[in-house]
Amino acid sequence: MNLQFHYRCSLCNQEYTTEQVQYTCPADGGNLDVILDYENIRRATSPTKITAGNEPSLWRYLSLLPVADPGGLGTPLRAAGWTPLFSPPLLKAALGLENLWIKDESRNPTASFKDRASAVVVARARQIGAEVVVTASTGNAGAALAGMSAAVGQKAIIFAPRTAPPAKVAQLLVFNAQVLLVDGSYDDAFDLTIQASQEFGWYCRNTGYNPITAEGKKTAAFEIWEQVVFTAGKYTRPLSVFVSVGDGNIISGIHKGFKDLFALGWLESMPRIFGVQAEGSAAIANAFHAGHETIIPVSANTLADSISVDLPRDGVRAVRAAKQTGGTYVLVSDQEILGAIAALGKAGIFAEPAGATSYAGLIKAVEQGLVQPDDPVVVINTGSGLKDVRAAMQAVREAPVIEPTLAAVKRVIK
């Protein structure tokens, strides 16, 4: 394990010890970056040692994480991460791409990317002796925290907007979390969570607030490095990674993972990172294309609830993730998101709207010439379509109801 780390503000570059600060920069409220002891890591491990490991989860990268081993052997906590990469011939042919992979995060224990952050946050909570972990969520982050907490007996409290999809709320309740449905937006729930954590001394997991969340999410970058770059060999073109973006923490976490690998000397060149936002929730994309890092709130309106955010809490680092890697931001409509759900489904991958957003972005990037046929591309599906069946049904035709006769079958299938 690598416990020698400190924090650095992403805005003013002020550095802090872990005893001085826990969440954001006290000077300007900027998100904190975890700064690892790279020299110590290089002495303790190597790419060969890591890739030779037999742990089929994100914990194979424990030496690159700022937490102690949380235990939990034989529980879902030890199953987060190490998700598969699929390379469907149907999708490659449809887009004319030679090397395309879909990283399917729906295979995580609670069926979304958010298990990565929650697993590492729970590890940190146990390390510091936190009695309660709390978070705001539209569903996935809360379900992930509830599931990871239940696995090791950690108490969790979730604040979710009352409009969260019922399937996601069901997960929260089944995992025995205390659930408070807020009569307001995700942003309202976020602010209330921070107030409550300060009042009651709870450990706050909030995305774009707790710096440990990005450390969990960066493990996806480690896996892409191991599964594509390190294992599959070199490509003549740079790797492109497509990520759906809401509050900005997933894309900034993936960027952080690649930056860690580059700083260690284990990655020769940074992949291009493409952020994809829904047109109805595009605060970060707006800032990127305006050429600045000032995140102006929007009134979010998209069927992709997991990325529907008025004020992204990790917007500055999300802008930099694309800017500093030669990537860009792509905007897609809700109709294009539904089309991407259907397209992925035909290849055997069931994605929720936020998960399909990244693939919708790739389709548009190919159309616009932002991606070339010989570019190696990884698209991240961040969550299962079972999270929002109502949206999935909008992406497909209704099944016909027929009489129980062969004649009725023939009439339909012709």
PLY file of the C-alpha trace (Angstrom):
ply
format ascii 1.0
element vertex 414
property float x
property float y
property float z
element edge 413
property int vertex1
property int vertex2
end_header
0.00 0.00 0.00
1.08 3.58 -0.64
0.12 5.80 2.30
2.74 8.49 1.74
0.77 11.24 0.00
-0.33 14.83 0.37
-2.81 17.16 -1.29
-2.35 19.97 -3.80
-5.05 22.45 -4.74
-5.93 22.24 -8.43
-6.50 26.02 -8.55
-3.86 27.75 -6.41
-1.34 24.86 -6.11
-1.19 25.25 -2.31
-0.09 21.97 -0.72
-1.57 20.41 2.42
-0.96 17.39 4.58
-3.79 14.94 5.20
-3.99 16.26 8.76
-4.55 19.85 7.57
-7.46 19.31 5.20
-9.88 16.55 4.20
-12.01 17.78 1.31
-11.39 20.99 -0.67
-8.86 23.82 -0.51
-9.67 26.14 2.42
-8.21 29.09 0.52
-10.33 29.01 -2.63
-12.52 25.89 -2.50
-10.58 24.22 -5.30
-10.60 20.45 -5.73
-7.59 18.75 -4.20
-5.28 16.44 -6.14
-3.73 13.51 -4.32
0.04 13.68 -4.80
1.65 10.28 -4.42
5.24 9.48 -3.53
6.29 8.29 -6.98
9.87 7.48 -5.98
8.65 5.19 -3.22
6.20 3.50 -5.60
8.95 2.88 -8.18
11.10 1.28 -5.50
8.30 -0.92 -4.22
6.72 -2.17 -7.43
6.81 -2.21 -11.24
4.49 -2.77 -14.21
5.65 -6.38 -14.41
4.82 -7.01 -10.75
1.41 -5.40 -11.06
0.38 -7.15 -14.26
1.55 -10.49 -12.86
-0.88 -10.12 -9.95
-3.88 -12.40 -9.67
-6.32 -10.03 -7.95
-9.23 -9.59 -10.43
-10.33 -6.21 -9.10
-9.13 -2.63 -8.71
-7.22 -3.75 -5.60
-4.49 -5.11 -7.88
-3.40 -1.43 -7.92
-3.30 -1.00 -4.13
0.33 0.15 -4.34
-0.87 3.12 -6.44
-3.71 4.11 -4.10
-3.66 6.38 -1.03
-5.51 3.91 1.21
-4.79 0.86 3.31
-6.10 -2.56 2.35
-9.74 -2.49 3.56
-10.07 -6.23 3.97
-13.51 -7.45 3.00
-12.21 -10.62 1.36
-15.03 -12.64 -0.14
-17.34 -9.61 -0.40
-18.46 -7.35 -3.28
-15.97 -4.75 -2.06
-13.22 -6.96 -3.50
-15.05 -7.31 -6.82
-15.10 -3.66 -7.87
-13.13 -2.91 -11.01
-11.20 -5.09 -13.47
-14.16 -4.86 -15.82
-14.02 -6.44 -19.29
-13.12 -4.85 -22.59
-15.33 -5.93 -25.49
-14.47 -5.38 -29.14
-17.74 -6.04 -31.01
-17.20 -6.60 -34.77
-20.64 -5.09 -35.45
-19.67 -1.74 -33.89
-16.22 -1.68 -35.47
-17.78 -2.23 -38.90
-20.51 0.35 -38.33
-17.95 3.05 -37.45
-15.15 1.90 -39.73
-12.69 1.58 -36.85
-9.92 -1.01 -36.79
-9.41 -1.02 -33.01
-12.45 -0.31 -30.82
-13.15 -1.49 -27.29
-16.11 -0.93 -25.00
-15.11 -1.00 -21.34
-18.25 -2.29 -19.67
-18.54 -0.87 -16.18
-22.00 -2.41 -15.79
-20.16 -5.55 -14.67
-19.27 -3.91 -11.34
-21.03 -5.24 -8.20
-23.75 -2.55 -8.18
-23.66 -2.24 -11.98
-21.93 1.11 -12.45
-18.55 2.85 -12.64
-19.26 4.48 -9.27
-18.28 1.30 -7.41
-14.65 2.25 -8.00
-14.85 5.50 -6.06
-17.08 4.08 -3.37
-14.83 1.07 -2.74
-11.79 3.31 -2.21
-13.75 5.85 -0.14
-15.03 3.04 2.12
-11.43 1.87 2.50
-10.44 5.38 3.55
-13.42 5.63 5.91
-12.39 2.43 7.67
-8.80 3.64 7.83
-9.76 6.90 9.60
-12.42 5.28 11.77
-15.46 7.06 10.30
-18.73 5.94 11.84
-20.95 7.13 8.98
-20.29 7.77 5.29
-22.73 10.04 3.47
-23.19 11.09 -0.14
-25.50 12.91 -2.53
-26.45 10.96 -5.61
-28.92 10.67 -8.46
-28.67 6.93 -7.87
-25.45 5.29 -9.02
-22.98 6.83 -6.57
-25.42 6.19 -3.76
-26.02 2.60 -4.79
-22.27 2.07 -5.03
-21.66 3.55 -1.59
-24.55 1.58 -0.11
-23.36 -1.67 -1.66
-19.70 -1.27 -0.77
-20.61 -0.17 2.76
-22.98 -3.10 3.27
-20.21 -5.47 2.24
-18.10 -4.51 5.25
-20.72 -3.32 7.74
-20.13 0.40 7.25
-23.11 2.68 7.94
-24.14 4.75 4.90
-26.63 7.59 4.45
-27.75 8.67 0.98
-29.37 11.95 -0.07
-31.04 11.55 -3.49
-33.41 13.78 -5.45
-36.93 12.42 -5.31
-36.87 12.19 -9.13
-34.14 9.51 -9.10
-35.13 6.40 -11.13
-36.99 3.86 -8.94
-34.56 1.05 -9.82
-31.69 3.08 -8.39
-33.59 3.99 -5.23
-34.45 0.30 -4.81
-30.76 -0.54 -4.76
-30.13 1.99 -2.01
-32.85 0.52 0.16
-31.97 -3.12 -0.46
-28.37 -2.42 0.54
-29.73 -1.18 3.88
-28.59 2.42 3.55
-30.58 5.18 5.20
-32.15 7.01 2.26
-33.41 10.60 2.34
-35.21 11.71 -0.84
-34.77 15.45 -1.32
-37.56 17.47 -2.88
-35.14 19.24 -5.19
-32.30 18.72 -7.66
-29.04 16.79 -7.36
-27.33 20.09 -6.61
-29.75 20.69 -3.73
-28.99 17.23 -2.37
-25.25 17.87 -2.76
-25.34 21.08 -0.73
-27.52 19.52 1.96
-25.15 16.58 2.27
-22.20 18.86 2.96
-24.18 20.77 5.57
-25.22 17.54 7.27
-21.70 16.10 7.24
-20.36 19.27 8.88
-23.14 19.26 11.45
-22.93 15.58 12.43
-19.28 14.76 11.72
-20.06 12.27 8.95
-17.42 11.35 6.35
-18.63 12.83 3.05
-18.10 10.87 -0.16
-19.51 13.58 -2.45
-18.13 13.45 -5.97
-16.02 16.48 -6.85
-15.63 17.25 -3.14
-13.83 14.32 -1.53
-10.42 13.97 -3.26
-10.39 10.21 -2.69
-13.24 9.69 -5.18
-11.00 10.54 -8.15
-8.42 8.10 -6.78
-10.97 5.31 -7.07
-12.03 6.37 -10.53
-8.46 6.58 -11.80
-8.22 2.80 -11.52
-10.15 2.57 -14.81
-7.20 4.32 -16.48
-4.85 1.78 -14.91
-6.93 -1.04 -16.37
-7.07 0.54 -19.83
-3.28 0.90 -19.65
-2.86 -2.72 -18.63
-5.49 -4.20 -20.95
-4.71 -2.15 -24.07
-1.42 -0.28 -23.90
0.81 -2.59 -21.85
-0.62 -5.94 -22.91
-1.75 -5.39 -26.50
1.32 -3.47 -27.59
2.00 -0.18 -29.30
-0.15 1.50 -31.93
0.93 4.00 -34.56
-1.82 6.39 -33.46
-2.51 7.67 -29.91
-5.20 5.97 -27.88
-8.50 7.88 -27.65
-10.77 7.44 -24.60
-14.42 8.53 -24.66
-16.07 9.35 -21.33
-19.56 10.65 -20.53
-19.38 13.71 -18.28
-21.73 15.09 -15.63
-20.05 16.62 -12.60
-16.63 15.94 -14.15
-15.14 13.56 -11.59
-14.93 10.45 -13.76
-13.07 12.19 -16.57
-10.76 13.98 -14.12
-10.15 10.69 -12.31
-9.23 8.92 -15.54
-6.93 11.81 -16.42
-5.32 11.50 -12.97
-4.72 7.79 -13.53
-2.91 8.37 -16.79
-0.92 11.23 -15.23
0.19 8.93 -12.40
1.37 6.32 -14.90
3.17 8.97 -16.95
4.87 10.38 -13.85
6.05 6.89 -12.92
7.54 6.46 -16.40
5.21 3.56 -17.18
3.27 5.34 -19.94
5.11 6.78 -22.93
2.41 9.17 -24.15
-0.89 10.41 -22.79
-4.07 9.13 -24.45
-6.45 11.70 -25.89
-9.46 12.08 -23.61
-12.82 13.01 -25.13
-15.55 14.25 -22.81
-19.12 13.75 -23.98
-21.99 15.75 -22.52
-25.71 15.85 -23.17
-26.78 19.05 -24.89
-29.13 19.69 -21.98
-26.36 19.48 -19.38
-23.31 21.00 -20.99
-21.70 23.35 -18.47
-18.24 21.81 -18.82
-18.36 21.53 -22.61
-19.46 25.17 -22.78
-16.41 26.26 -20.79
-14.07 24.10 -22.86
-15.28 25.46 -26.19
-15.26 29.01 -24.84
-11.57 28.54 -24.10
-11.69 29.11 -20.34
-12.08 27.21 -17.07
-14.94 29.22 -15.60
-17.87 26.85 -15.11
-21.17 28.68 -15.55
-24.18 26.77 -14.16
-26.94 25.59 -16.49
-30.48 24.43 -15.90
-29.82 20.77 -16.67
-32.45 18.91 -18.67
-31.58 15.49 -20.10
-32.95 11.95 -19.83
-29.43 10.85 -18.83
-30.03 11.45 -15.13
-26.55 10.35 -14.03
-24.96 13.22 -15.94
-27.71 15.79 -15.41
-25.95 18.46 -13.34
-26.59 22.19 -13.05
-23.23 23.08 -11.48
-20.47 20.49 -12.05
-18.34 20.24 -8.90
-15.20 19.04 -10.69
-15.54 21.20 -13.77
-12.11 22.80 -13.89
-10.23 19.51 -13.80
-12.72 18.07 -16.31
-11.93 20.87 -18.77
-8.21 20.23 -18.30
-8.59 16.48 -18.89
-9.48 17.11 -22.52
-7.37 20.24 -23.01
-4.14 18.79 -21.65
-4.40 15.54 -23.63
-5.31 16.89 -27.06
-8.91 15.72 -26.73
-12.10 17.74 -26.91
-15.73 17.86 -25.80
-18.58 16.52 -27.89
-22.24 17.35 -27.37
-25.04 14.89 -28.12
-28.82 15.13 -28.02
-31.11 12.91 -25.98
-32.26 11.33 -29.24
-28.67 10.48 -30.12
-28.24 8.97 -26.66
-31.29 6.75 -27.22
-29.86 5.74 -30.59
-26.59 4.78 -28.90
-28.45 2.62 -26.37
-30.01 0.72 -29.27
-26.71 0.45 -31.16
-24.85 -0.94 -28.15
-27.74 -3.28 -27.43
-27.44 -4.84 -30.89
-23.86 -5.71 -29.93
-24.96 -7.31 -26.65
-24.16 -4.38 -24.33
-27.00 -2.92 -22.24
-26.17 0.66 -21.26
-28.11 3.23 -19.28
-28.43 6.68 -20.91
-25.30 8.11 -19.26
-23.34 5.01 -20.25
-24.48 5.23 -23.87
-23.66 8.94 -24.04
-19.97 8.20 -24.53
-20.73 5.94 -27.51
-23.04 8.59 -28.98
-20.09 10.96 -28.70
-17.83 8.55 -30.56
-20.37 8.28 -33.40
-20.38 12.06 -33.75
-16.58 12.30 -33.44
-16.17 9.82 -36.30
-18.65 11.79 -38.41
-16.71 15.00 -37.72
-13.33 13.45 -38.52
-12.05 13.80 -34.95
-11.21 10.10 -34.92
-9.46 8.28 -37.75
-10.06 4.65 -38.86
-6.72 3.46 -37.46
-7.09 5.23 -34.09
-7.33 2.80 -31.17
-10.44 3.83 -29.21
-11.84 2.89 -25.81
-15.43 3.86 -24.96
-16.53 3.62 -21.34
-20.05 2.39 -20.63
-20.53 3.72 -17.11
-23.65 1.82 -16.10
-26.20 -0.91 -16.77
-29.38 -0.30 -18.71
-31.26 -2.02 -15.90
-30.66 1.16 -13.90
-33.23 3.00 -16.03
-35.53 0.62 -17.90
-37.96 3.43 -18.70
-35.31 5.17 -20.82
-34.28 1.88 -22.40
-37.82 1.30 -23.60
-37.73 4.66 -25.39
-34.76 3.44 -27.42
-36.53 0.45 -28.96
-39.83 -0.50 -30.56
-42.51 -2.00 -28.39
-42.97 -5.75 -28.60
-46.20 -6.68 -30.41
-48.93 -8.59 -28.61
-50.20 -11.50 -30.71
-52.79 -14.23 -30.55
-51.46 -17.66 -29.58
-51.58 -18.92 -33.19
-49.00 -19.71 -35.84
-50.85 -17.45 -38.25
-50.27 -14.51 -35.91
-46.55 -15.37 -35.74
-46.31 -15.45 -39.55
-48.11 -12.13 -39.82
-45.60 -10.45 -37.51
-42.29 -11.97 -38.61
-42.81 -11.47 -42.36
0 1
1 2
2 3
3 4
4 5
5 6
6 7
7 8
8 9
9 10
10 11
11 12
12 13
13 14
14 15
15 16
16 17
17 18
18 19
19 20
20 21
21 22
22 23
23 24
24 25
25 26
26 27
27 28
28 29
29 30
30 31
31 32
32 33
33 34
34 35
35 36
36 37
37 38
38 39
39 40
40 41
41 42
42 43
43 44
44 45
45 46
46 47
47 48
48 49
49 50
50 51
51 52
52 53
53 54
54 55
55 56
56 57
57 58
58 59
59 60
60 61
61 62
62 63
63 64
64 65
65 66
66 67
67 68
68 69
69 70
70 71
71 72
72 73
73 74
74 75
75 76
76 77
77 78
78 79
79 80
80 81
81 82
82 83
83 84
84 85
85 86
86 87
87 88
88 89
89 90
90 91
91 92
92 93
93 94
94 95
95 96
96 97
97 98
98 99
99 100
100 101
101 102
102 103
103 104
104 105
105 106
106 107
107 108
108 109
109 110
110 111
111 112
112 113
113 114
114 115
115 116
116 117
117 118
118 119
119 120
120 121
121 122
122 123
123 124
124 125
125 126
126 127
127 128
128 129
129 130
130 131
131 132
132 133
133 134
134 135
135 136
136 137
137 138
138 139
139 140
140 141
141 142
142 143
143 144
144 145
145 146
146 147
147 148
148 149
149 150
150 151
151 152
152 153
153 154
154 155
155 156
156 157
157 158
158 159
159 160
160 161
161 162
162 163
163 164
164 165
165 166
166 167
167 168
168 169
169 170
170 171
171 172
172 173
173 174
174 175
175 176
176 177
177 178
178 179
179 180
180 181
181 182
182 183
183 184
184 185
185 186
186 187
187 188
188 189
189 190
190 191
191 192
192 193
193 194
194 195
195 196
196 197
197 198
198 199
199 200
200 201
201 202
202 203
203 204
204 205
205 206
206 207
207 208
208 209
209 210
210 211
211 212
212 213
213 214
214 215
215 216
216 217
217 218
218 219
219 220
220 221
221 222
222 223
223 224
224 225
225 226
226 227
227 228
228 229
229 230
230 231
231 232
232 233
233 234
234 235
235 236
236 237
237 238
238 239
239 240
240 241
241 242
242 243
243 244
244 245
245 246
246 247
247 248
248 249
249 250
250 251
251 252
252 253
253 254
254 255
255 256
256 257
257 258
258 259
259 260
260 261
261 262
262 263
263 264
264 265
265 266
266 267
267 268
268 269
269 270
270 271
271 272
272 273
273 274
274 275
275 276
276 277
277 278
278 279
279 280
280 281
281 282
282 283
283 284
284 285
285 286
286 287
287 288
288 289
289 290
290 291
291 292
292 293
293 294
294 295
295 296
296 297
297 298
298 299
299 300
300 301
301 302
302 303
303 304
304 305
305 306
306 307
307 308
308 309
309 310
310 311
311 312
312 313
313 314
314 315
315 316
316 317
317 318
318 319
319 320
320 321
321 322
322 323
323 324
324 325
325 326
326 327
327 328
328 329
329 330
330 331
331 332
332 333
333 334
334 335
335 336
336 337
337 338
338 339
339 340
340 341
341 342
342 343
343 344
344 345
345 346
346 347
347 348
348 349
349 350
350 351
351 352
352 353
353 354
354 355
355 356
356 357
357 358
358 359
359 360
360 361
361 362
362 363
363 364
364 365
365 366
366 367
367 368
368 369
369 370
370 371
371 372
372 373
373 374
374 375
375 376
376 377
377 378
378 379
379 380
380 381
381 382
382 383
383 384
384 385
385 386
386 387
387 388
388 389
389 390
390 391
391 392
392 393
393 394
394 395
395 396
396 397
397 398
398 399
399 400
400 401
401 402
402 403
403 404
404 405
405 406
406 407
407 408
408 409
409 410
410 411
411 412
412 413
